[in-house]
Amino acid sequence: MFKYGTDKLTVDKAIAIAKGELKGVLDSEAQNKINACRAKVDAIVDAGKAVYGINTGFGPLCDVQITADETAKLQENLLITHAVGVGNPIDKELSKIMMICKVHALSQGYSGIRLEVVERIQYFIEHDLLPVVPEQGSVGASGDLAPLSHLFLTLLGEGEFWDGNKIVPAKEMLAKHNLEPIRLQAKEGLALINGTQFILAHAIMGLHKMEYLLDLADLAGAMSIEGYLGSASPFKAALHEIRPYKGNIEVAAHMRRLFKGSENMASHESCSRVQDPYSMRCIPQVHGASRNAYYHLKELAEIEMNSVTDNPIVLSETEAISGGNFHGQPLAMALDYGALAASEIGNISDRRSYLLLEGKFGLPRLLTSGGGLNSGYMIPQYTTAALVTENKSLCFPSSADSIPTSLGQEDHVSMGSISGRKFNQILGNIEKILAIEMMYAAQALDFRRPNKSSEIVEKNIALIRKKVPKLEDDRILKDDINYIIDLVKNRKFIVN
């Protein structure tokens, strides 16, 4: 059980709640904090003092005070006018993670929202009522205004929900669950749409993918080195103890485990080869650097998911601070760094695939014994080359750009929503690049028979060979590649 507003939210816990493997609850402590903060907002409204977002207009209209009678309409108008997202809908799981992160933030007792609104969002989470959210439109500075507006328009009976793979009007789905639309009150619209939950959800999903892909990259690299009859010397602990980056040390140790018991590696311990190309020899340094970036992004994301990022922050019956906790820059810059780190995993993987095709150290050219009549595995490397270049083009840091909005009131923005989307696009391409490398490595290792690989590598070769036989004569490879990509996406490979 996870207690919103009290327990520490992590990447693993957010994913577990989204998948229904962990139950999130609003316990009495969270309820008391939400109610206490709401009482402070009511006191501010009753006092009649102008406080931004509670009884004033928004952005450049912050100098216009709103009467108590107009407050509900003001908050609803906020969601309606800011729901201007465009493009394809985001993944359903992202919508759910956004709501999980928002409930946790609201439950900390600084946002001034009523308990019944938070409970309604919690109902959406528990019953998989997932709003349809367009992927484009946030500049990541007054929070993720457009996507959060689409997410929470559904509270009002506006917007749309997913019903399986169909999109249906929110009113229809609410009626199906016997729920009445909610009328928002003072501060609530701003509490809902100010915040970084769109950026954060992309960071969480990307980190969850990247953790596995980093381990998988080591596995693919180990299989390629075995197939190439490369050296295990670059992975010795003593080498990395004198340049002790955390990621490098972890990768080298992981590679040693992956090689343990390999007859291929033992067969050439005393061979005359001095060194391997960098894409094999420098795996700890390159994969390790990407791991270091992963750890940095994870640290920042877990700070963010336990923070309050809406505005204003309600501290007392007389004080509500209008600050900038909604600004996405802390995550935007780290996501851009994470995107570069992920891209490099694909870049070096493609180079290893290329090496396996060259026909060196006992391997046939293009990994086929019947070259000439057969092209063998020539062409899948074209695909990895294309994906690697696509990733490079996605590495321009979105956080390096800023375009003023809101008549100059919001004159510096993070563009972190774009950083998050690109990070996940790159990771999706990495799944495909690593799948092709593993297909190549399995073929190369078949040419090393009867020597056997380590136990863990043999299990993974067996997974591939369930549906992808050794390539003897040319055949259509699309189904082979897609099968291995599915193994990657569904985390079927044994990486540790």
KOLRO-881451 format. One record per residue: residue in one letter; y, z, x of N, C-alpha, C in turn. Coordinates in pm, whole numbers, plus 50000, padded with zeros to 5 digits. Last residue first. Layout:
BEGIN
aYZXYZXYZX
...
END
This chain:
BEGIN
n489644840152031489554852052115488124857352114
v489514818551865490444817751979490354829752072
i487724797251683487614810951736488414811351865
f489054778651415488664779351555488684793951602
k490104781451162488654782151176488214783251322
r492634780351039492324790451142490834792351161
n493454759850883492734770750817492204781250914
k494584742451067495424748050962494774760250896
v492274735951223493434742751281494234749751173
l490684722951037490154734751107491284742951168
d492414701850976492114711850874491514724450935
i492244687951219493534693651177493314704451070
i489604679651201489954689551304491304695751273
y489834661650986488904672850978489284683751079
n491634643051088492044651450976491124663450958
i490054631051288491274638251324491684647751213
d488004619651132487694629151239488914637751271
d489444601950973488764613250910488384623951013
k490424583951174491334591351086490664603651026
l488834567351318488984581251366489844589951274
i486354543751274487634548551220487744563451252
r484804536951593484754539351449486154543451404
d483044524351875484294525851801484024527851651
d480274544251983480874531351954482124533551868
e480314572452038479524563052117480104549052105
l481644603452018482004589451998481204580652092
k479814629551869480284623351991480544608451965
p480864636451528479864634251633480524628351758
v482264657951334482784647851427481764646051539
k481174678051189481564665851117482104654951207
k480204696151374479654696351238479974683451164
r481674694851607480534685751594479844686451457
i483504715651575483964701751574482804692351543
l481764737451595482604735751475483064721251464
a480774733851854479854732651740480624730751610
i483044739752001482514726052005481584723751885
n483144766951943484194758151892483784743451898
k480894776352077481014778551931482054769251871
e481564769552340480424763052275480484764852124
v483654787452387483934773052382482784765652313
i482264811852386483324809652286483644794752275
e480484808652602479974810752467481024807452362
s481464781652822481394795752785480934796852640
s479294752552839480574759452852480374774252823
k476554739053026477124745252906478454751952939
n475164708453143475934720653166476514725853037
p473834684053101473394695853024474144708653054
r477164674652994475834679952961474834675853068
r479554662953027479154672553130477784678753101
f480164648152810479794640652931479384649853046
d480994667852639479694661552613479234653252732
l483534672552735482494682452764481104677052734
a484904650752625484774651952771483644661452806
q484764657252353484124645052403483904645952553
a486294680552353484884681252310484124669052360
a488764669852431488074679152519486604680352483
y489444653752209489254647752340488414656852430
m489684673852015488744662851993488424656052127
m491754688452127490434694752115489354684252087
e493884670352105493424674752237492024680652230
i494054669251825493634657351900493184661052040
a494924695251769493684690351710493164678251788
l497394695851896496294703951951494944699451895
i498794678551723498674675351866497494683051927
k498694692151478498064678951491497824675351638
e500114715551530498744716351475498004703251498
i502584705151601501744711151705500304712351656
n503654698251354503264687551447502354692851558
g504154723751256503234714851184502764703351272
l506094731851439504784738551439503744730251365
i508194715151357507624713751491506234720051497
q508704725951104508314711851119507614709651253
n509514751851171508244749951100507774735551103
f511934745651300510914753651368509554751551302
k513374733651094512924725651208511824732751285
r513874755750927513094744550877512544736150992
g515444771951096514154776651044513274765350996
s517704755751139516894760351253515504764451207
i518644754650882518144742250942517284745751063
s519464780750850518454775450759517834762650814
g521504784251036520174789651065519094784850971
m524154777951046523214766951024521764771251049
s526214796751066525124796851165524234784451160
v529854792051064528564794150998527434791751098
h533134799551029532084798151130530764801551065
d534694802050806535084791950904534124791051022
e535114808750517533854809150591533954798650701
q537694801850454537324816050456536034817950537
g538004774550435538274780750563537984795550569
l537134767750181538564766650212538934774050339
s534294769350219535034778850136536514779550171
t533514761450567533354760050422534274769950351
p533274744750885533904754450795533664751150648
i530344740551063531324733250983531954743050884
s528794741751376529394749551266530414740851196
d526094741551613527054734851526527614744651423
a524154754851739525274750451823526374744051740
s522124758851563523104769651574524264766051667
s520464737251604521344737051487522434747551498
p519714722651902519934735751839520944735051723
f517254697851905518714700351913519024713251840
c514584693751856514944705251938516444707151956
l513724671151735514024682551647514524694651724
s513064654551939514274651051862514684662351768
k510694666352019511854666852109513144664052033
n509084659451798509444673551823510654674751914
e508884631951841509504637051717509934651551736
t507494632652081508864627652080509594631951952
v505064643051987505814650152091507264645652092
l504254622951811504554636351759505374644451859
a503824601651989504814600451882505234614151829
a501764612452146503034608552209504144607552104
t499754615151956500334627352015501664624152082
t499354587651906499804596551799500414609251856
y498414578752146499674572952095500254582151988
q496014592152150497074597152237498424590752204
p494424576651981494954589451932496044595452020
i493704553452146494844553052055495294566652000
m491444556952322492754552552370493894556252274
y488794564552295489844573652246491234569752296
g487424532552260487194546852274488334554952214
s487384505852249488634511852296488504526952312
n484634485152341485144496952271486434501952334
l484404463952512484104461552371484694472852287
g485784482852700485874468252695485664463952553
g483424509352748484774503952754484794488852764
g481274526652680481234512352649482594505952648
s481714552952718480824546252814480814531152795
t484904567652689483834559652628483014552952736
l487304579252769486234587852718485174579952642
l489014562952902489204563752757488064571352689
r486614560253165487944557253113487934557052960
p484324588153199484614573853183486024571653130
l484394613653451484614609853310484864594853302
g484284618453723483034616453650483184613353503
f486954620253805486024631353825484794630553734
k488724599653561488564606153690487474616853686
g489784585553340488534581353403488304587353540
e491964591753182492184583753302490914579253373
l491814608552967491564594252943491534585953071
l492604633353043491194631653009490824617052989
l495354630053067494544631453188493064629053160
y496144629952796496284617752877495394618453001
s495724656652730494954646152662494984633352745
r497694668052890496284670752919495394660352852
r499994658352763499724654652903498264657252940
d499814670952515499714656352522499404651752664
s500274697252597498994693552540498784678352548
i502944697152669501954698852776500554695252726
n504094693152412504404684252523503324685052630
g503274714652257502794701252226502984691552341
i504674734852386503214736152372502594722452341
e507284726852349506704725752482505184727352481
s507754733552080507704719452120507034717752256
a507924761352093506794755052024506634740552068
a510334763852232509104769652287507874763352224
l512114751852054511924746052187510614750952249
a511874770251844511534756151822511274749151956
g512844793651962511444792951921510984778551899
y515524786251986514744789152107513254788152076
d516104785051715516264773051797515484774451928
l515624811751650514784801251591514894788251669
a517704823951787516324826751828515354816451770
m519904814251643519784811251786518344813251834
a519334824851386519504810451408519294806751554
l519324852651397518054845551381518184830751415
p522094857651446521044864151527519694857251517
q523494841251244523454837651385522354844751467
g523864844550968522514841851017522394839451167
h525614869950806525704858750898524374856850969
f525624892350649524944880550595524894868950694
n527234911150760525794912350785524994900550734
g530034913450766529404900550791527924901450820
g531804931650511531564928250651530874914850664
s533364952350318533144937950320533044933750466
i532214983050205532684975550322532334960850308
a533355004649978532414993449988532944984150096
e534075036749873534055027649987532945017349977
t533895054649669535235049749701535245039249812
e531345062649642532055059349517533435053349544
s529895045849936530235057549853530925052849726
l528885021950037528635034450109528905046750025
v527714990249996528265001549920527875014649988
i528694961250145527744972350156528384984550093
p529464930949956529784942050044528664952650045
n526504916550094527894920150115528594921049979
d523264918350263524194913150162525584918950187
t521404927950442522214916550484523074910750372
v519814953850592520534950550469521534939750505
s516564951450756518014953250751518544950350611
n514044944150810514244958150773515724961750767
m514174918250891513484920850765513554935450722
e515524920651139516194914551024515514918250893
i513574931651303514824938951281515474933951152
e511804910651289511394923551231512564933251220
a513214890651420512844888751280512474902051215
l513344901151681514564899551602514264898151453
e510604900651754511384913051760512624912251672
k510034873451726509364883251640510134896451638
l511584862251931511874858951792511244869151697
h510244873952153511664876452130512034873751984
y507664863752131507874878252122509334881552093
y508204836152164507604841152040507874856152025
a509054836252429510004832452324509514837352188
n506634842852551507784851752567508834848952460
r505094820452483504744833652428505924843352440
s506404801552640506454800252494506064813352426
a505684811152889507104810752853507264809452702
g502904806752875503444820352883504904821052847
h502644779552880502254786552758502844800652756
v503704778153150504294770753037503934777452904
q502214795753312503674795653320504304789053198
p499534790553247500094804053227501614804153227
i499404761953312499264766853174499814781053158
c499504748653554500644757053515500574761853370
r497244732453581497454743453674498514753353625
m497584713753374496414722553376496684734953463
s499954701753422499644704753281498394713253267
y499984696453699500694708153645500274711853503
p496744687253830498084684253780498684696453708
d495114709354075495114701053955496554697453918
q494074710454421494864714754307494814704454194
v491914703854594492884714154631493634719354509
r488454698254596489744695954526490694707454551
s485974703654698487074701154793488424698754726
c484134731254550484444717154570485714715554654
s483074755554482483274752954626483634738354654
e482824754854207483634765454267483954762654414
h481554738054031482414732054136483324742554200
s480034751553847479414740253916480264734754031
a481474770153706480674774853820480184763253906
m482514754653503483434760353600482684765053724
n480124747853369481014737353421481934742853529
e479114771653282478384764653388479244753553448
s480964800053201480894785353193480134779553311
g481404827153201480044822353177479894807353171
k484714824753097483634833853138482264828253100
f486894810553012486034804353113484774812453143
l488154828152840487644815552785486714808352882
r489014847853015487994851052914487344838452859
r490924833453156489764838653228488644842253131
m492784828852952492054817553011490814822353086
h493724854852912493044847852803492214836252859
a495014859253155493864867653118493044861053008
a497044839953135496074839253245494814847353212
v498414849652908497754836552905496704835553014
e499374874652999498464873852884497714860652881
i501064866953208499924875653237498894874753124
n502974852053063502174845753168500894853753196
g504134871552894503404860152838502484853652940
k505354889353085504324893852990503484882152939
y505664881653426506134879253289504994882653193
p505404889553718504774895953602505474894053467
r504394878253974505454872453891505154876853748
i502304891554077503494890854162504624882754097
e500334888853891500874902353912502124902053998
h499434863453913500414866253807500984880353815
l497624863954123498734854454125499834858454027
a495714882554044496594885654157497804876454162
a494224869853839495184880453805496184882853918
k493894834453832493524847453890494634857653868
f494414809253755494434819353649494054833353701
p494114790153951495484793253907495574804353802
s491214788153975492014796254068493414799554018
a489704771053832490064783653766490974792253853
s490204735353822490014747953895490424759953811
g488434710353626489574716153696489234729653756
l486824691953491486314699153608487464704253695
y487624683153253488214676353369487624681453501
g486434701353084486044687253075486494679353197
e487864724453162486414723553181485954708953181
i490414716953075490174719653217488674718853249
s489974715052799490364703152875490104705153024
m489354741452735488354730952712488684718452792
a491814753552802490584757552872489504746852856
g493524741152616493734739252759492484742652839
a492484750952377492464736552401492624733652551
l493024778552421491654773752402491554758752432
d495834778152433495044782752548493614777652540
a496334769352174496754761052287496014765052414
l495444790952026494704778452017495054769152133
d497424809652084496044812252127495224799352128
l499524795851962499604799352104498214802252160
l498684794551698498754782251775498894784851925
y498924821151612497604814851621497644802651711
e501724823951628500834833651694499444827551715
m502744804051464502864802751608501924812151682
k502334812651199501654800651250501604800751403
h503994835251199502584836651162501774824751212
l506434823551261505834833051355504344834751327
g506844808351026506704801851155506044810851258
m507104828350832506014818650821505764811750955
i509394841550938508134848750916506964838950911
a511344821350936510974827851062509614834651049
h511464815850665511014805250756510604811050891
a512484840450579511174836050532510614825050621
l515024839850704514024849750743512624845550700
i516404819750567516174818650712515014827550753
f516284832750315515734819250333515424816850481
q517584857750354516144857250322515514843350332
t520024868150423519434858050511517964855350477
g522674871950177521554876550257520904864850330
n523684869549848524124872049984522954877450062
i522384869349605522484856649678523094857949816
l522224896149508521054887349504521194875349597
a524744906849532523624913449600522404904349609
l526114889949359526384889349503525274896049582
g525074898449115524924884649157525104883249307
e525854926049109524454922149118524244907649162
k528494934449074527954934049210526584927249221
a528074942148732528934941848849528134942648979
q525124925948592526314934248585527044934048719
l523224900648417523684907448538524944915548513
r520724901148190522174899448202522634907448323
i517574884448204518384896048241519854892148239
p515414871847943516334869848055517184882348079
e512364889047865513694884647824514544881847948
l508944880247870510084885947941511384880347886
n506334870947813507024880147722508184887447789
h505374851047967505104864748013505804875247927
k506324829047837504884830047856504474844147897
a509044832647873508464834747739506954836447747
l509224825648143509554839348101508934842347965
m508574798548126507694807548198507964822148162
e510714788447973509344786547928508394796447995
k512904794248133512794800548000511364799847948
a512534777448355512374792048368512174798748233
p510604747548312511854755148295511584770248300
v508224738648572508554741148432509874748748424
i506244717748765507524724848760507914726248614
k502804721148871503844715548784505104724048795
n500794733148998501524722949074502594715948991
g501294763448851500314755748926501064745949015
d504344762048788503204765448702502024757348757
w507324773448936506074766248952505054771148850
f510424773648751509284780248815508194769848842
e514014769248753512634764648730511634773248806
g517114776748580516334772048694514904768948654
e517364806448371517804793248416516944789048535
g516864832148314516234822348227516694808248257
l517854848748499518724846248383518074836948282
l515974847448695516164860348627516954858548498
t516364822148796515234824148706515294837648635
l518264824048986518674818748854517594821648750
f516984830849221517254841549124517934837048995
l516584806949364515514816849354515744826349238
h519074794949357517964788649287516834798649264
s520374814049522520834811849384519734805149301
l519054810649762518904823449691519384822349547
p519904784549833518504787249802518284800449728
a522834789349850522224779649758520754782849730
l523174811050046523694811349909522964801949813
d522154829050262521584816250219521914814150072
g525204843450388523814843850348523364829750313
s527304829050456527504839250352526134842650299
a525494814050641526544823250685526944833050577
g523804790850610523354802950676524444812150724
v524134768550469524714768250604524464781350677
s521844752650250522364765150306522954762750444
g520774728250176522004732650111522584745550165
q517294721350108518554718650177519744724350100
e515034726649954515004730350095516354728950165
p515074743149631515264731349717515454735549863
v512684762349474513874763449560513994750749644
v511294776049192511424763549268512744763849343
p509744808749186510824799349156510794787049245
l506764820449076507424815749198508484805349163
l505004845048983506044837248920506984832649031
d502874861749064503014848149118503914839449032
h502974887848993502344878648898502494863948939
e504314900949196502964905349162502234895549073
i506824887749196505954887749315504514890549275
f507834893748941507634879848981506644878949098
y508034921448967507094915748869506794901148905
q510104922749150508784927749188507704922549093
i512134913748987511744905549102510354909749149
r512174935348811511854922148760511424912848875
e512994956148977511654956648917511234943148862
v515594948349026514644948549136513214948649083
v516594952148768516644938748828515634937848943
e516284979248724515534969948639515544955748694
l518034991548906516594992248929515844981748847
r520954972448990520204981348900518704980448930
i522574973149313521914965949205521154975749118
g523794981949549524424984749420523804977549302
s523044981449816523434968849753524004970449613
y521835001649948523204998649988523794986849911
g519055008449928520085016449863521505014049911
q516754995949992517275005450091518515012850043
s516004976649819515444990049797515945000349898
l517014952849910517694959249798517244973649779
a515074947150110516474949550145517214957050034
h512744943649956512774953950061514214957350100
v513494922049796513184935049734513264946249837
k513774902349999514934906649920514684920049853
c511164899150094512214903850185513434908950108
i509974889649858509474901849922510554907650013
m511384865649818511504876549721511044889849779
m510544851150046511974853850022512144865549927
i507824849249993508264857450106509744860750094
k507944831449776507414844949758507864854249871
s508934808449894509664814649783509234829149764
l506844803550076508174807150126509014813650017
e504804796149905504664808749978506004813250037
k505674771149818505644782449724505584795849796
d507914753250029506564758050003506614770349911
i510824739349867510144746049978508744750149933
p511324707149718511144721649706510464727249831
n513534682949874512224687049825512154702249809
g517074681749785515884679049867514614684049802
v519584707649739519024694249720517764692849806
g521444733749573520514728849673519974715149637
v523214747649419523524733649444522614727949554
a524014773349283522684766849283522844751749298
h526494783949252526004782849389524614776249397
t527004785448982527824776249062527284774249203
i525084804448897525114791048840525854781248932
l525744827749039524444821349060524464806849014
l528374831648934528124830849077526804823749106
n528084834848663528714822648712528444820548861
e527064860748667526194849648627526754836248673
q529324874948750528104875448830527154864048795
l531194869048545531494865848684530214865148767
k529974880148321530124865648328530394861148471
a530224907248389528894901348372528954886048385
t533104910448396532254912648514530904905848501
e534894909948194534504897048249533464898148361
d535474936048135534814928048031534284914748086
a536874944248361535534949648337534774941248235
t538544916048516538484927548427537034931948405
i539084908648858538394905148734538304917748647
q541614896749081540854907849024540314904048886
v541714875949353541834875849206540964886949148
d541234874349618542484881349580542694881449428
c539034859149660538844873549669540094881349628
l538774832249664539314838149540539174853349540
p537474824349890538934823449892539584829249767
g534834845449794535334836549898536854836249898
f535314854249446534514853049569535144843349666
g537154879349255536514866449276535864865949412
t536274914049190537184903349237536414890149237
n534664935949152535574932149044536664922549094
i532764931349355532454939949242533364936549124
g533744914749548532404912149498532004920749380
y535994938549676535424925249685533994924749632
v537724958249453536734958549561536014945149560
a540454973649313539914960549351538994961949472
k539755000749093540304996249221539644983049259
g538645011648864539535000148850540154995048978
a536865031948821538135035448884539135023948878
d534635018748719535395027648630536765030948687
v533755005748953534184997848837535065006348745
i533055028149106534095019049155534655010849039
a530975038448950532175046648972533335037949020
d529115017848969529685021048838530965029148851
v528515020449241529175008249191529825010849057
k527245045349238528485043649316529245031249270
a524985039949088525965049349034527295048249109
r523595024049268524135018049146525205026949083
c522815042849452523805032949492524415026149371
a520945056949296522105063949352523195054149392
n519025037149239519815043149130521075050049182
i517985032349498518585021449419519495027149310
k517005057749563518045051549647518755040349570
n515065061249364516195070549373517335064449454
q513265040649426513945040749296515175049649300
a512365049349676513115036849664513895036449533
e511055072949592512125073449693512995060949685
s509095064349414510215072449363511365073049463
d508335029949508508005043949481509255051649441
l507444999849447508735006749442508455021349407
v505014983749657505384992349544506804997449559
g502744957949740504054963949760504464971749637
k499504955349864500324957449744501644964149782
l497924929450034498594942350046499514943749926
e496994905049967496074913650040496634927750060
g498604885649859497944894949766496954904149834
k500084870350027498734865549998497984874649901
a502374885950049502464872549989501104867149949
i501354907650188501854909550052501904896049980
a500734894750432499664901150354500104903550209
i503254886850521502254876650490501154882450402
a504354912350560504994902950467504004892050425
k502624922450757502674928750624503314919450521
d503144905450976501794906250919501804912250779
v505894910651019505424897150987504064897750918
t506754941650852506444933550969506034919650923
l508704968650734508114955550705507914948050836
k508195002550720508704991650803507944978850769
d508885020050409508015015850519508665004550598
t511195019150233510825030950311509985027150432
g511584995950092512745004250119512465016350206
y508334996449948509604989549971510714999549998
k505415005650084506515011250005507825004350043
f502224991950053503494991350126504614996250034
m498805000050084500005000050000501255000050088
END
